[in-house]
């Protein structure tokens, strides 16, 4: 829900998911913007191509497309497959998939999935959560359900900025 809320609060055309263990690279934001100047109808995936290295969640898309598909599926378990599901739904909705494997813009701090799920409110292992989410995603997509959360996602009331000021009532 945090990613959905952050994207919903964004006031710009492009939303980017940058997980807390990721690096942007020098002028990484400029690099992303340049990609969208070339083609706006893309899902930009700054993924090394190696699963479990922490870069799979580097996704950028126009905010209007993120909103159209309902953001990340909030019915999923807390970890596993959310990013792949989002990409698949965006592509099935008509966007072109663009993977950028340049190490300069797709690297992350090495950590284990066990460390990543330490505070997840689930009794499942990462593998079990990932498999549960994968099955749910495949079923939704095979049924033609590309829009999740009934199109309404994230927290939308009592949102505070970094200074503690209320930005949304």
N, C-alpha and C positions, 0 to 999 in steps of 0.2 A: 504494500500500500504506500510505502514511502516514495518509491520511484514514481508511482502514479500521481501522488500529491505534488511532488516536485515538478513533474512535467505539466500538470494542470496549472500550477502557479506561474509557469514560465510566461514571459511576455514577448517572446521572440518567435520567429517562424520555425526555427530548427530546435528540436529537443535532442539531447544527447544523454545516454546513460553512461556514466563513468563510475564504475564500482570503486569503493574506497581503497582497493588494493591495486588500482591501475595508475599508470603514468600517461600523461598527455603527449609527451614529447615536446621538444622545443617548437614553439609556435603551433602547437597541436590544434588549437582552436581555429587558427587561420587556415590550416590544412583542411579541416572539415568544411569550413565555409567555401573554400575553393572547389571542393568536390560537388557541393550543391549549386555552385554557379555554373558548373558544367551540365548537371542534370538534377532537377528538383524532384523527380518522381522515382526516387531510389530509397532503398533501405541500405544505409552505409554500415557495414559490419567490419569494424577494425579488429579482426580476429586473426590470430597467428595461424590458425588451422590445426592447432594442437589442443585437444580438449583437456580440461583440468589444469591448464596453465594460467587461468585467471583472466583471459582476454575475451572469452566468449560473450560477455555482457556488454561489450563496447558497441553500442547501437546508436545510430543517429538517423532521424527521419523528420520530415516536416511535421510540425505539431498538428496540423489539420488531419493528417493521415493517422497519427497516433490516436487522436480523439475519435476518428471515424471507427476504428476497430475496438474502441473501448479500453485502450491501454493494456497493461499487464493483467492477466486473469487473476483476480483476487480470490477466486475459489480454490486456487492451487495450494498445495502444501508450501511451507515457507521457503523451501530451497529446491532447486533442480528443474530444469527444462523451461522455465519461464521465458528466457531470452529466445530460445529456439521456437517456442510457440508463437511469440510475438512476431518474429521474422516470418514464419510460415503464414500466419494470418495476413500480414501486410503484403506478402508476395501473392497470395491467393486473391487478394483484393485488387491486384493489378500493378503493384510496384515492381521495379526491377531490383534484383539483389546485386549489390556491389560489395565484394569482400576485398579489404585492404590488408595485406599481410606484412606490410613494411614494419620491421621491428622498431623503427624510430617512433612509430605512432601506435604500436600495439604491443605493449609489454606490461607486466604486472609483477607485484611482489609475490614471491613463491610462498604459498601456504597450503595447508591441507584442508580438505573438505570438512574434516572433523573440527578444525579450528573455526571454520566459517559457520558451522551450524551450532556451535556451543550454546548460543542464547536463543536458538529457535524454539518456539513453543510447540514441539512435536516429540513424540516418543519414537518416531521412525528414524532410521539411519538416513544419510544422504542418498544412498542408492535406492532405498525404498521410496523416499520422497520423489526422487527423480523419475523412477519408474511409474509411480502413481500419476504424476503430472504428465508424463509422456503419453500414457494410455488415454488420459482425459483429453489431451490436446488432439491426438490422432482421431479420436471419436468425434470431437467437435468439428474438426476440419473435414472429415469424411462425410459428415452430415451437412456440410456447407455453412456451419456456424462460425463465421469469422469475427463476429462482434461479440465481445464478452462484457460482463458487468452491466448488462442492459444499457450499455453506452455511457454509464455514469460511473466514474472511478475516482479513487482517492478521497482524502478527507477534504471537505469543502467549507467547514465552519471552524471558527476560532483558530486560524492559522497565524503564527507569529513569525516575524523575520528574525535574523540573527541578533538584532538589538533588543529583542523581546517586545517589539511593537506589534500590535494586532494588525494584520494586513487584510483579513477577511473575516467578517462577522457572521 
